Amino acid sequence: MSTIALRDRATPLLHAYLSASAERWGDKVAIVCDGQRATFAELDRRANEMAAFFERSGVKRGDRVLIFAENTIHSVVAFWAVQRANAVVSVVSPLTKADKLAYLLNDCRAVALVAEAHLRRVFQPAAQTSAHLRLVVVDGEIDDSALELLPQGTRYADARLVGAPAPVNRCIESDLCAIIYTSGSTGEPKGVMHTHRSMMTAATSVSTYLEMAEDDVVLCALPLSFDYGLYQVIMSARVGARVVLTQSFAYPAQVLALMVQEHVTALPGVPTMFAMLAEMKAASSTDSSHIRFVTNTAAVLHEKQIRAVQRMFPHARIYSMYGLTECQRCTYLPPEDLDRKPTSVGVAIPNTEMWIIDDAGRPLPAGEVGQLVIRGPTLMRGYWEKPEASAKRLRPGPWPGEMILHTGDLCRMDADGYLYFVGRTDDIIKSRGEKVAPKEVEGALMNIPGVREAAVIGVPDELLGEAIHAFVTLDAGASLSPQQIQRECQSRLESFKVPKVVELVSELPRTTSGKISKRELRAPRGPAPQQEPQ
């Protein structure tokens, strides 16, 4: 197996990955989606044509362009085209509602929107609120009456500029390449700004330790609006691999069949996906011998989940990874360390440094819990037009003129340099005068036979300050009462860490990237059942 190195160019930029692969493997299939296939040469040509259309329509260097679409070949073409037009791309989840889409359009002052026709009931009212939008490119059929609902002066188009060459490159690698919106714990969307350099560095680092190669076939069921979903396309273009795109993981049986049909070798996922597979009888009988490696991100895999993934994919290398949108990836656990350090999220990825600090910013020794700090070229430039939020995360480092990322994550590091995630600083529960990390309680809950998933939050309590409230889903056929779960917790945790309330739910709310949405769990609801440990 071999990998491709970017050609020696005067100005290497992210989209040069596609150019290089098209030049070397023009006739090779690059993308498979919904029964359609596109070669690297076809992707390259279509991206050039759309980029030329953007330029002719008035999109200039540094302008922002939003892509509001499902996982499709057209979405991938648009992603590369925006960069080739010297503009800044932002991929937005197709599940986004009109009011939030309107906020995003106005927040980054997008001049163009690429959308799918079937999403018009969302993007039309959003577009009407924008004072900056000049161009709407729609993939699919849309009637004239629908076009009248677009704001006056906004030009609708179905981008076709057949045979046109790409615009002249005017960017350098320190220019802004993408804005990735993240809600974080507050729910207010923040635009994480990444340059061509930071994204290329991340793609190179991750694809290198994963040993990705041109003969890999990567299944991407993650949304392209999620940074790790987007990186499947980027990294595959870098090494000449094929991407098999699916709309979602809602029908895992179909995804399993697709994996076999396309001879998938790489499976990137999130804990939710692996939990769904673990419950399927078909997963154990599906031939998985062609899967070379499995990666996890978005949330830390618990040891129980790791063992389930190992059983499902006995021939694969399993990579447990950890990262933030603000630095893309932080750590990975080498597969050979999975058995001896199963609760660790690993070591720093190549070209990255990390350490733990106390509240005063002083480095902490091995074993002590503090805030994780990241140093390296994968860091964001900041949050789009949010200087106060940016200054909170990006602070001067130990070397003159350099900024480092204060992640807001509480972690510890062992004597070998392996990282262990404890929790978010804003997630820590203060109960009975003690600090409780939700992840520790969730880990204890996950190890109870019959528990499938768990999420823990703190809720206001007059006596305790904050009470520990656990939401638990059970394995199919399992029968556990909240009191039984509390008793199990008493044997596994210190008394002040035992949940005051255990609430059994059929499923846990999710973000579009598959993370458990604790913001939704904290939203006001009806009164929860009152319990005390038995």
QUIDA-V301363 format. One record per backbone hydrogen bond with DSSP energy under -0.5 kcal/mol. NH is the residue of the N-H (numbers start at 1). CO is the residue of the C=O. Records with the same first field share a line. If there is no record, write none. Layout:
NH: CO ; CO
This chain:
9: 7
16: 13
17: 14
18: 15
19: 15
20: 16
21: 17
22: 18
23: 19
24: 20
25: 21
28: 25
30: 38
31: 38
32: 243
33: 36
34: 245
36: 33
38: 31
40: 25 ; 28
41: 26
43: 39
44: 40
45: 41
46: 42
47: 43
48: 44
49: 45
50: 46
51: 47
52: 48
53: 49
54: 50
55: 51
56: 52
57: 53
58: 55
59: 54
62: 86
63: 60
65: 88
66: 112
67: 90
68: 66 ; 114
69: 67 ; 92
72: 70
76: 72
77: 73
78: 74
79: 75
80: 76
81: 77
82: 78
83: 79
84: 80
85: 81
86: 83
87: 82
88: 63
89: 177
90: 65
92: 67 ; 90
96: 93
101: 97
102: 98
103: 99
104: 100
105: 101
106: 102
107: 103
108: 104
110: 105
111: 64
112: 64
113: 135
114: 66
115: 113 ; 137
116: 68
117: 139
119: 116
120: 117
122: 119
123: 119
124: 120
126: 122
127: 123
128: 124
129: 125 ; 126
130: 127
134: 111
135: 111
136: 155
137: 113
138: 136 ; 157
139: 115
140: 138
146: 143
147: 143
148: 144
149: 146
150: 147
154: 151
155: 134
156: 154
157: 136
159: 157
164: 161
175: 172
177: 194
178: 194
179: 89
180: 192
181: 179
182: 190
187: 183
189: 187
190: 182
192: 180 ; 190
193: 191 ; 382
194: 178 ; 192
196: 175
197: 173
199: 195
200: 196
201: 197
202: 198
203: 199
204: 200
205: 201
206: 202
207: 203
208: 204
209: 205
210: 206
211: 208
212: 207
214: 2
216: 213
218: 242
219: 217 ; 266
220: 218 ; 244
221: 219
226: 223
229: 226
230: 226
231: 227
232: 228 ; 229
233: 229 ; 230
234: 230
235: 231
236: 232
237: 233
238: 234
239: 235
240: 236
241: 236
242: 216
243: 30
244: 218
245: 32 ; 243
246: 220
254: 251
255: 251
256: 252
257: 253
258: 254
259: 255
260: 256
261: 257
262: 258
263: 260
264: 259
265: 217
266: 217
267: 293
268: 219
269: 295
271: 297
273: 270
274: 270
275: 271
276: 272
277: 273
278: 274
279: 275
280: 277
284: 280 ; 281
285: 281
286: 282
288: 286
291: 288
292: 265 ; 290
293: 265
294: 317
295: 267
296: 319
297: 269
299: 297
306: 302
307: 303
308: 304
309: 305
310: 306
311: 307
312: 308
313: 309
314: 311
316: 313
317: 292
319: 294 ; 317
320: 318 ; 333
321: 296 ; 319
322: 331
327: 324
328: 324
329: 327
330: 322
331: 322
332: 347
333: 320
334: 332
337: 334
338: 335
341: 337
344: 341
345: 419
346: 419
347: 332
349: 330
352: 349
353: 375
355: 373
357: 371
358: 362
361: 358
364: 356
367: 413
368: 365
370: 411
371: 357
372: 409
373: 355
374: 405
375: 353
377: 351
379: 376
380: 326
381: 193
382: 193
384: 191
386: 383
390: 386
391: 387
392: 388
393: 389
394: 390
395: 393 ; 404
397: 402
402: 399
404: 395
405: 374
406: 393 ; 404
407: 372 ; 405
410: 423
411: 370 ; 409
412: 420
414: 418
417: 414
419: 346
420: 412
422: 410
423: 410
425: 408
427: 424
428: 424
429: 436
431: 429 ; 434
432: 464
434: 431
436: 429
438: 436
439: 422
440: 437
441: 437
442: 438
443: 439
444: 440
445: 441
446: 442
447: 443
448: 445
449: 447
451: 448
452: 450 ; 473
453: 473
455: 471
457: 469
459: 467
461: 465
465: 461
466: 430 ; 464
467: 459
469: 457 ; 467
470: 468 ; 501
471: 455
472: 503
473: 453
475: 450
478: 475
485: 481
486: 482
487: 483
488: 484
489: 485
490: 486
491: 487 ; 488
492: 489
493: 489
497: 494
498: 495
500: 468
501: 468
503: 470 ; 501
504: 502
505: 472
511: 515
514: 511
517: 509
518: 516
521: 517
522: 518
523: 519 ; 520
531: 529
